[in-house]
Amino acid sequence: MPRWGMVIDLDKCVGCQACSTACKVENNVPHGSPDEQRLRREIYWNKVIAVTTGKYPRVNTELIPMPCMHCDHAPCVTVCPTKATYRREDGIIVQDFRRCIGCKYCIVACPYGARSFNSKEQEEKEYHRQDLPPDRSVWGQWPFPTRTHGVVEKCTFCFHRIDQGLKEGKKIGKEVVPACVEDCPTGARIFGDLDDTHSEISSLLASRDWIRLREELDTKSKVYYLLK
Amino acid sequence: MGLTFSKIEGKSRDFYILLIVLAVFTLIGFICFMVSYITGHHVLGTNNIIPWGMPIIITIYLIGLSAGSLILSSLTYVFGKEEYRPIARLAVFLAIILIFGAMIGIAMDLGRPEKSWRLFMFFVLNNMRSMFAVNGILYGGYFLIGIVYLGVIFAEKYKFIRMMGMLAVFWAALVHMGTGAIFGFIAARPIFFSPIKPFEFLAAAMVSGLALLMIAVVAIFKFTKRNFNKTIIFSLGKLLLTLIIVLVVMVLVDKLTHLYSPDREPMVWLLTGPYSWVFWGLQVGLAYILPILLLAHPRYSKNIRGVMVAAFLVVIGIFGERFALVIPGTAYPLPFYPGKIEGIWGAAGSFPITPVESFMSIGIFTLMGLFLLLGLKNLELLPVDEKGEQTPAPSEKK
């Protein structure tokens, strides 16, 4: 069984937010008004944060793209009372909207702020946008045909693409990757199997210095960052 | 044991006016709940950084009041302190109403309350590692135990009362420690994360439950023109003082531990940040310092008004304590990466008070008030005032 993981090369990331946009398009994540964004009500499955160190004029800004870390020891899975959040066998942490009762305990428990609460029903036309790619059938069935407010949402590593790709016998990590990896203009994101010693991410992790975020909590996250 | 209990008349004009006012506010609260349920939680003050708002604050507050009230009923039924018998039935009844209000609060907080049956599918569809699921067992059991307990008290089966009383006290302590564990076990939130949280919650529960019980007793006895023995209130005041000091020690230990370790930024933020007024003003000021001064004062502690003011301050202050836990605990920004996180991702959360949420919260309280009035009218909760002197017989020990 593979164990899917992601490597983000901070040296290559330019902070263009293409991953955030690609994620919103692929998963039809509702977009919010500036007011909602300021109040932290907008749903983000992937975010890019800017972290500064030092004082002007000696400032260093680092741009950290943050999808869900898909931790092996996921605090959200531990606290979910209804098994709405669970770890698939391939290590992806998914959220089942049909089981979720909206208690928001997982948002409190997540140390990465990767989870968002869907707090309002979107307009029908916003959900079924005309500008979606017409050939989305190649990526498999979209996993969220109906969506309701009142549940918690999060990044899924685009598991619908992975499942479809495996069914068609495609190579995951090369031919089939999550939307954010596919759309990254600088190739800063690499997706693959952490347990496969021949995969690209395994060789990257063996040859470069890497960190994981909030290592002190020992969540064993599967998103690795290559340092500058 | 020669004490008999009765219903209240409940036929005066004031009674009906009060009933109607409470019913109207309950209805408004219900409408506001339906608004938030149908249109989504964007009408509330919560957001993705402060996911828990007023309903959860009220819920843990009410669970505390309930557990405290039930534990105090055991003074009579388990430990045999006869002087408290006149108020013991009321204590059990209050506990049941309060836990019911707390359940309503949880339902209001859920995004999908129609699926809340999933919380009670223990060991089948539930993840029993979740403190929420464990607390589902505790709350459900507590509600049932409370009702059976009240039932055997009404039936006056003394053997069962003592047994149920012991079970109820044990369970009530578990319930509130479980509630504390919901917060105390979350490692990602430094203000929550503390092994002493369950015990702190238990102490806060006893303090607030006792204070509420004292207020309820004095108010109801005054309103129904019953005489009462003031010495019970004074001795309960002494107990309250002791419990407040226990609570202060617990809170002090918790905060000092967090301040002592190098990772003290979140606790410093709580004590000096934008929500520090809740902590210092409501929690420390109203719940600890003023009541301790009043209850330790030689004159005010022997004055019914002084004790009542202290109890009232405690009830308000413990609400502040819950607020100062839930809101700042989640509002403190998560340190994703060393350095200063710019923009909204590094900013502390803000919690606007919205009308819908406020009316929802008021609705929970008025619903409980409604149940209390109906209970007083239909159940034999209050002692009979036989000679028009004092209902609780003066205790011999004092």
Interface residues (C-beta under 8 A of the other chain):
Chain A: E36 Q37 R38 L39 R40 R41 I43 K47 I49 A50 V51 T52 T53 T61 E62 I64 M66 P75 V77 T78 V79 C80 P81 T82 K83 R99 C100 I101 G102 C103 K104 Y105 I107 V108 A109 C110 P111 Y112 G113 R115 S116 F117 N118 S119 K120 E121 T148 H149 G150 V151 V152 L213 R214 L217
Chain B: Y37 T39 G40 H41 H42 L44 T46 N47 N48 I49 P51 W52 D109 L110 G111 R112 P113 K115 S116 R118 L119 M121 L125 N126 N127 R129 S130 M131 F132 A133 G136 I182 I186 A187 A188 R189 F192 T330 L334 P335 F336 Y337 P338 G339 K340 I341 E342 G343 I344 W345 G346 G349 S350 P352
